[in-house]
Amino acid sequence: MKTKYLIVGILLAGVLSSCKKMVAGINNNPNLPTDADAPTMLPGVETADMILQGGDVARTASTWSGYCTGELLQSTQIQAYNVIAGNFDQSWFLVYAAVLKNARIMREKARAVNNMRLVGLSQLLEAHAVGTAADLWGDIPFTQAFDAQYPAPVYDAQASVYKNVQSLLDSAITNMNSSSFTDFSTQEVFFAGKMPPFIQAAYTLKARNYLHVRDYPSALAAANNGISTAANSWLAPYPATTKGNTNPWYQYQAIDRSGSLDGKGAYAVGLLNPAGSSYRGNSKTNETARYTYLYSGSIPTLNVATGAFFYSKTSFPMVTYTENLLILAECDARLNGFAAGLTRLNAYRAYMAQGGYIGTTFLTSTNHQYDAYLAADFNAGGIANKRSLSPADALLSNILEERYVAFVGQIEGFNDLRRTQKETSVSVPVPPNTGNQIPQRFLYPQGEVDGNSSVPKPIPGLFTATPVNE
Amino acid sequence: MKKNQQLLLVLLLLLTTSVNAQLRTITGQVTKENNEPVPNATVAVRNTSIASQTDSAGHFSIRCPVNATKLIISYVGYKTEEVAIGTRSDIAITLSQGSAALQDVVVTALGFETKKEKLGYATSKVDGAQVANSGEVGLTDALGGKASGVRVSRTSGSDPGASSQILIRGQSTITRSTAPLVVLDGTPVNGSSRDQGGGGTTSGSRLNDINPDDIATIQVLKGASAAALWGTQAANGVLMITTKKGSGQKTAVNVSSTYSLDQVNMRYPMQTTYGQGLNGKWAINAPRSWGDRIADRSGQPDVFDMNGPYFLAYNNGQKYYNSTQKNSKQTFVDQNWDEVLHNGYYWDNNVSVSGGDSKSNYFFSIGNIDQKWVIKSNSDYQRTSIRLNASRKITDWLTLSNKGTYALTNSNRIQRGVNTGGFTTAILRTSPDFDNAGYIGDYYSTPNGSAVPNRQRSYRNAVGATADPGFNNPQWDIYQLTNKDNVNRFINSAELNAKPLSWLNFVARAGVDFLDEEVKNNWPVNTATATGGSYSRNEFKQTLFNLDVFARAEKNFSDAFSGNLLVGFNYNSNYNTVLSGSALNFIIPGGPQSLNNFPSANIGPDDEYTLSKSNAGYASAGIGLYDQLFINGTFRAEAASTFGSNNSRFFYPSTDIAWTFTKLKMFGNSRVLSFGKIRGSFGIVGIQPAPYQTSNLFVSPIWNDQLLSSLTAGLYGNGTYVQSSNKGNPQLKPERKQEFEVGTDLRFIQDKLIVGLTYYQNKTVDALLSIPQATSTGFSSIYANAGSIQNKGVEADVSYNIFRNKDWNVNFDINWSKNDNKVTSLNGVNSFSLNGSGVAGASSAIQGYPLGELYGIGWQRDSKAQLILDANGFPKADVVSKPLGNPNPDWRGAVGFKVAYKNFSLYVLVEHSQGGVIMDATEAVLLDYGTSATTGHENTATTALKTLAGTTIAAGTRFRGNIQDFGAGPVALEQSWYTGIGGWFGNVYEQYIHNNTWTRFRELTLAYTLKGISRWTKGSISSIIVEVSGRNLLLFSNLKGIDPDTNLNSNSSARGVTYFDDPGTRSYLASLKLNF
């Protein structure tokens, strides 16, 4: 019987041993960290901005800007302006939960160790994303965004968001000029941590945002400090060893959804295709190289061949020398008279005449020509005045068209079309894909409709202009 | 815990009054009509817990105290007999027939058997034979239609080994698994499946690793009070599975063999009147089939460009050139199907040996099932299982037993769902005039060009000119893609049972469930979306350990008063590891399917492990008064590692009460009401949070844009971590579900008619969900206890023995259940998407709506809900989502009908599901592609008809499409409609919502039992049973192309969407069972 009680005793001991200590302290995730320092966060923030600027947002903007045509699946609907709030959730996510939030966290961490250059870079990245969001959505959360106090961040007026972006950029420039920093060159994706190109990009970005609110004097002033050489263009690099670091345009066009987008009937194709009836070339201008760099095939499609603009490894423009030259041209033409504008335009044409941003594999000695224009070219009947405008308008119109074709594949073309749509004599007359107007904005996403009580109700429709374009 | 300690003290005092009873052995035989022996009858000694079972010849042997007075003999379907022992040592008992549910013995949460009449809550019992004979390959599906309150829904058709959802009394949780806890022989085991999302291949239900032939009974504990002793594991109910054990002295051998022939039961109707192309013109390689009218072609052979590129197929030796002019009227829809489908089949073979003696018993079995599914290649399922259950009485008071099983499951899966590699995606989008026959071969860019090997030919790549085929050829999907899934599973449950006193026992029960699953997916070079090929290998391992130690006392103090008391301790740990690698772009195409065959930069590993633990103390107590009033209470205090630091311990009480009112004298001689019980119960159960959610994490992100493109941030810099968009929460606590139920069990007309009715109402509070955040807050979600859901429902079980005599026995039984679910709170969140599938029209949680409500874009409507029409009379798409319909059925019921005549028996099981909606997203896509039969219709405009594009079809003109009146007169639905807002990509999901009422003949079985054959088999074979049966023979449904019992989002709470799921099947089976 002793065994009996021994076993019973052991079992009883088991019953009594219930204890909370047995489960304590094992809920710390062994797979993921709970913190990371600022330089470690940097590539995460930079890549988020890359896909924001070069991914679906750019594709949608391009489909609405006459750069490409949606032919299949979802692209057909985007082409036909059949979009819903839910189509914009992820783009919004990239602005806020990817770039803005992590840029701010990174900034605090960098500030804590007095790494002021990284503080400045975080401000530049945030300003870039937020400026893009203001361009596309108008009023957006900014002052209350990513602040635990505000579960329903209010929508700041578009104008004040632009203002905040400008001061963020001013601060970025100051900080990036600081001599206090710890080296983060191996983590930095774009310029291996070198500050001058970023500082210039910040100025160009300031100019871009001033342009969007039609503050042309400020834009001109900023652009004068902007990107000064092609080598300083801020480009998103794509080594394309796997899908995960491949140009998003290429991913869509060649990997995920071949045939969804092409250039059939696209307005930009008409302008650039030397064989087309509305070809913009003339005796001083040959667009063959640029056209083949962007488009290919008898039924024109986006060129994904080696070295082309939409190729897997081609770096995608974020903020470029090209853009800066064209901001200068437009502002000078608007503010300082015909001659000043023409000089700027010819500076841009001189850059393009050397090949410009066109991929070298697409350049031959004869397929690109951008000779300097003379004032007479803009007179009625001149080669640069097909629409019979006054010389000043013809010049502005020509610059806007230069901008239009320079932004193929980018968001900025869509911004230009909306900004200049009331200047009907000079703006680029891209016809709507359907109906009688082009979309004026992106829709506020379903996630905001569902989760943020501050979202405008009802949300503005696709054809409601953002405040700056009203 | 103080309470538990007090209870223990009482027990200890009781222990010291131990008495040594003297024992004697009684043997005997139990028979039924015709003197047939009754095997597996329970023989128990009254007022003790001593019990034994009869062997296959009906013999039993039982040791009982000398002073024992009566034996109680019970057997399912027969009246329980009480026999006075007197001085006899050999007793013969003859049982007379009773009703099936009579004196039913049920298994409670800790694995004890008790009489059903003592319980104050509803449970359902499914016999092992019912699941073994269902004709289903897996146990999960075999449960379908078998019990009230239990809903079994398939995912992705009848894909072999795929998981199905078992839902008990509706969804009790929003984001956590809806799968019930599976307790196999007292040990909680993995009975669920990995979440497979909406694409890829299905991941099998691990419940299917259990061989149905090994199962004695499955007790379904539906309500919170029944399951409360399992605390945070039990909110979805519990399946208590008890496997077979041996009995008696004689060794019994059972051999069974089943062959099943399986056929696809439904196929999407596809049009054969219009060719590939767009705008009424044929076009080679066009993605859609909005081309020319095939009947208008000349009928001459097609014109080919013989000087251009061509494709030389390996699989049929044929050369394919580009057509320049399509003349042939031939269509290939049926042929294309026949190339990939055939009759599937399976063999299911089982051998079991069981036996024992007075001190021990054993059950040993080997089972093998080998299924080739209806898809011709790379779609199969094999399971081999071995089980040994053994028990030995070491001494009079100490019994050791062990139940162990090993199962090896190998299967090959087909890609399905949201997936360009999906087999149904491929075949349903293929143009009717495209011949898929030659699918793999060499591509030559010119007649004299060099061969590009292993190119894929598909309807968008007619001569294999590009590496990217657009969509795969369906044959490529089934012959070239491979998806292997291998599972090694070992489950063992060991128990030590000490019984120092007749009324007291101690049990220590330890169980381990170990599983190792290896999944390998291979996408060869030239596959859509992986033109360089890709490969992944995932290893999942799980070790579940569970320990229960408890003491239980049970005593009948007098006829008027009995009681039982239990205290125990539970420890549970769940350890999971995932080690996986995926890679892109083979170095040597067609070389080894191994991560080694990839550039090192293209290999991505994943290494994760999770561990969660819980422990608990528990107690239960019950009393019985006058053998008619029973009151039970249970209590569990539990701590778990997944709780936030502020929340250490939670309590799960339950109580139930049952009163057999017909034991009152006033009912003593009622001829109508022979038995009546009313019952009521209340209980609380819980669900644990997911592990590692209590803090903000940093992740190495893959940034996705809105549509398909992505950047892997870690490929830049030195790798990177940023803060996750999911916010951690240190306040986490378990979800808690409280439930009350009331019910009655009634038997009428000498127990011929048996009725069980239950009403329940439960409410889950603190439901866990990743509350979606407006991402302007910087987070997309916060994991929090934020939701409340309630379920209200009624369950009814009715059985009626219509007629019975010596030769005939006619029964039917009905189980019926209705559950109304409502999300009562989401903490202010409008809607919460339950599926991350990528298919819009998401199944969602929306406050005030049933869980799973479909949420998506509808038509614009005015304040009177009338469609707002455009100038041409077409409706307009809204831009924000709204609730579109409830995918949960209004009610479900099943009717079983059984006729036995002498040695013949016929069984029919019909299941009906009433109401609820399903969104047929597949059909919606096919409308856009112009392959749906709906798009093949031709109509003649009776009046001038506007099209969506704004053009006019003149009266009298024949056109391709349909005529519809949205309220402003008839309009033409043609290409611009279907490729616009009238098709899937137009986003208006409202139009694809269908009522999902269906009725199916789930089972039909005809069996013949050959008895009395011992003479000519010289005693070696005691009986032979021959069965022919059909599964899913008839189906009545609103859906045209697919068995509605399917769900894109596997076994999550997301219901009601079908999107390129695999087809359902019907089966014809024959089986032979030999009992030695």
Chai-1 contact restraints between the chains, C-beta under 6 A:
chainA,res_idxA,chainB,res_idxB,connection_type,confidence,min_distance_angstrom,max_distance_angstrom,comment,restraint_id
A,K4,B,P500,contact,1.0,0.0,6.0,A-B,restraint_1
A,I7,B,A498,contact,1.0,0.0,6.0,A-B,restraint_2
A,V8,B,F506,contact,1.0,0.0,6.0,A-B,restraint_3
A,L11,B,F506,contact,1.0,0.0,6.0,A-B,restraint_4
A,L11,B,A508,contact,1.0,0.0,6.0,A-B,restraint_5
A,L11,B,V549,contact,1.0,0.0,6.0,A-B,restraint_6
A,G14,B,V549,contact,1.0,0.0,6.0,A-B,restraint_7
A,G14,B,F569,contact,1.0,0.0,6.0,A-B,restraint_8
A,V15,B,V549,contact,1.0,0.0,6.0,A-B,restraint_9
A,V15,B,F569,contact,1.0,0.0,6.0,A-B,restraint_10
A,S18,B,M1,contact,1.0,0.0,6.0,A-B,restraint_11
A,S18,B,F569,contact,1.0,0.0,6.0,A-B,restraint_12
A,S18,B,N615,contact,1.0,0.0,6.0,A-B,restraint_13
A,S18,B,G617,contact,1.0,0.0,6.0,A-B,restraint_14
A,K20,B,A639,contact,1.0,0.0,6.0,A-B,restraint_15
A,K20,B,S648,contact,1.0,0.0,6.0,A-B,restraint_16
A,M22,B,N615,contact,1.0,0.0,6.0,A-B,restraint_17
A,V23,B,K613,contact,1.0,0.0,6.0,A-B,restraint_18
A,V23,B,A639,contact,1.0,0.0,6.0,A-B,restraint_19
A,V23,B,A640,contact,1.0,0.0,6.0,A-B,restraint_20
A,V23,B,S641,contact,1.0,0.0,6.0,A-B,restraint_21
A,I26,B,L611,contact,1.0,0.0,6.0,A-B,restraint_22
A,I26,B,S641,contact,1.0,0.0,6.0,A-B,restraint_23
A,N27,B,S641,contact,1.0,0.0,6.0,A-B,restraint_24
A,N27,B,T642,contact,1.0,0.0,6.0,A-B,restraint_25
A,N27,B,T694,contact,1.0,0.0,6.0,A-B,restraint_26
A,N29,B,Y692,contact,1.0,0.0,6.0,A-B,restraint_27
A,N31,B,E608,contact,1.0,0.0,6.0,A-B,restraint_28
A,L32,B,L697,contact,1.0,0.0,6.0,A-B,restraint_29
A,P33,B,F698,contact,1.0,0.0,6.0,A-B,restraint_30
A,P33,B,Y721,contact,1.0,0.0,6.0,A-B,restraint_31
A,T34,B,S695,contact,1.0,0.0,6.0,A-B,restraint_32
A,T34,B,L697,contact,1.0,0.0,6.0,A-B,restraint_33
A,A36,B,F698,contact,1.0,0.0,6.0,A-B,restraint_34
A,A36,B,Y721,contact,1.0,0.0,6.0,A-B,restraint_35
A,T40,B,T720,contact,1.0,0.0,6.0,A-B,restraint_36
A,T40,B,Y721,contact,1.0,0.0,6.0,A-B,restraint_37
A,M41,B,V722,contact,1.0,0.0,6.0,A-B,restraint_38
A,P43,B,A713,contact,1.0,0.0,6.0,A-B,restraint_39
A,P43,B,Y716,contact,1.0,0.0,6.0,A-B,restraint_40
A,P43,B,G717,contact,1.0,0.0,6.0,A-B,restraint_41
A,P43,B,T720,contact,1.0,0.0,6.0,A-B,restraint_42
A,G44,B,P701,contact,1.0,0.0,6.0,A-B,restraint_43
A,G44,B,A713,contact,1.0,0.0,6.0,A-B,restraint_44
A,G44,B,T720,contact,1.0,0.0,6.0,A-B,restraint_45
A,G44,B,V722,contact,1.0,0.0,6.0,A-B,restraint_46
A,T47,B,W703,contact,1.0,0.0,6.0,A-B,restraint_47
A,T47,B,L711,contact,1.0,0.0,6.0,A-B,restraint_48
A,T47,B,A713,contact,1.0,0.0,6.0,A-B,restraint_49
A,T47,B,Y716,contact,1.0,0.0,6.0,A-B,restraint_50
A,A48,B,W703,contact,1.0,0.0,6.0,A-B,restraint_51
A,I51,B,W703,contact,1.0,0.0,6.0,A-B,restraint_52
A,I51,B,D705,contact,1.0,0.0,6.0,A-B,restraint_53
A,I51,B,L711,contact,1.0,0.0,6.0,A-B,restraint_54
A,G55,B,D705,contact,1.0,0.0,6.0,A-B,restraint_55
A,G55,B,S709,contact,1.0,0.0,6.0,A-B,restraint_56
A,D56,B,D705,contact,1.0,0.0,6.0,A-B,restraint_57
A,D56,B,Q706,contact,1.0,0.0,6.0,A-B,restraint_58
A,D56,B,L707,contact,1.0,0.0,6.0,A-B,restraint_59
A,L72,B,P287,contact,1.0,0.0,6.0,A-B,restraint_60
A,L73,B,F985,contact,1.0,0.0,6.0,A-B,restraint_61
A,Q74,B,L707,contact,1.0,0.0,6.0,A-B,restraint_62
A,Q74,B,F985,contact,1.0,0.0,6.0,A-B,restraint_63
A,T76,B,F985,contact,1.0,0.0,6.0,A-B,restraint_64
A,Q77,B,F985,contact,1.0,0.0,6.0,A-B,restraint_65
A,Q77,B,G986,contact,1.0,0.0,6.0,A-B,restraint_66
A,N82,B,G986,contact,1.0,0.0,6.0,A-B,restraint_67
A,I84,B,I857,contact,1.0,0.0,6.0,A-B,restraint_68
A,I84,B,V879,contact,1.0,0.0,6.0,A-B,restraint_69
A,I84,B,N987,contact,1.0,0.0,6.0,A-B,restraint_70
A,A85,B,V879,contact,1.0,0.0,6.0,A-B,restraint_71
A,A85,B,V880,contact,1.0,0.0,6.0,A-B,restraint_72
A,Q90,B,D705,contact,1.0,0.0,6.0,A-B,restraint_73
A,Q90,B,Q706,contact,1.0,0.0,6.0,A-B,restraint_74
A,S91,B,Q706,contact,1.0,0.0,6.0,A-B,restraint_75
A,W92,B,T775,contact,1.0,0.0,6.0,A-B,restraint_76
A,F93,B,T775,contact,1.0,0.0,6.0,A-B,restraint_77
A,Y96,B,T775,contact,1.0,0.0,6.0,A-B,restraint_78
A,Y96,B,S776,contact,1.0,0.0,6.0,A-B,restraint_79
A,Y96,B,G778,contact,1.0,0.0,6.0,A-B,restraint_80
A,A97,B,S725,contact,1.0,0.0,6.0,A-B,restraint_81
A,A97,B,T775,contact,1.0,0.0,6.0,A-B,restraint_82
A,A97,B,G778,contact,1.0,0.0,6.0,A-B,restraint_83
A,A97,B,S780,contact,1.0,0.0,6.0,A-B,restraint_84
A,A98,B,W703,contact,1.0,0.0,6.0,A-B,restraint_85
A,K101,B,G778,contact,1.0,0.0,6.0,A-B,restraint_86
A,N102,B,V722,contact,1.0,0.0,6.0,A-B,restraint_87
A,I105,B,Q723,contact,1.0,0.0,6.0,A-B,restraint_88
A,P141,B,S776,contact,1.0,0.0,6.0,A-B,restraint_89
A,A145,B,S776,contact,1.0,0.0,6.0,A-B,restraint_90
A,F146,B,G778,contact,1.0,0.0,6.0,A-B,restraint_91
A,P153,B,S776,contact,1.0,0.0,6.0,A-B,restraint_92
A,T186,B,N718,contact,1.0,0.0,6.0,A-B,restraint_93
A,Q187,B,G717,contact,1.0,0.0,6.0,A-B,restraint_94
A,Q187,B,N718,contact,1.0,0.0,6.0,A-B,restraint_95
A,V189,B,Y716,contact,1.0,0.0,6.0,A-B,restraint_96
A,T241,B,A601,contact,1.0,0.0,6.0,A-B,restraint_97
A,T242,B,L584,contact,1.0,0.0,6.0,A-B,restraint_98
A,T242,B,N602,contact,1.0,0.0,6.0,A-B,restraint_99
A,G244,B,L711,contact,1.0,0.0,6.0,A-B,restraint_100
A,G244,B,T712,contact,1.0,0.0,6.0,A-B,restraint_101
A,G244,B,L715,contact,1.0,0.0,6.0,A-B,restraint_102
A,N245,B,L715,contact,1.0,0.0,6.0,A-B,restraint_103
A,P248,B,S709,contact,1.0,0.0,6.0,A-B,restraint_104
A,Q251,B,S709,contact,1.0,0.0,6.0,A-B,restraint_105
A,Y252,B,S709,contact,1.0,0.0,6.0,A-B,restraint_106
A,D256,B,L708,contact,1.0,0.0,6.0,A-B,restraint_107
A,S258,B,D468,contact,1.0,0.0,6.0,A-B,restraint_108
A,Q446,B,S881,contact,1.0,0.0,6.0,A-B,restraint_109
A,G447,B,A774,contact,1.0,0.0,6.0,A-B,restraint_110
A,G447,B,T775,contact,1.0,0.0,6.0,A-B,restraint_111
A,E448,B,A774,contact,1.0,0.0,6.0,A-B,restraint_112
A,V449,B,V880,contact,1.0,0.0,6.0,A-B,restraint_113
A,D450,B,N830,contact,1.0,0.0,6.0,A-B,restraint_114
A,D450,B,S831,contact,1.0,0.0,6.0,A-B,restraint_115
A,G451,B,P772,contact,1.0,0.0,6.0,A-B,restraint_116
A,G451,B,Q773,contact,1.0,0.0,6.0,A-B,restraint_117
A,G451,B,A774,contact,1.0,0.0,6.0,A-B,restraint_118
A,N452,B,A774,contact,1.0,0.0,6.0,A-B,restraint_119
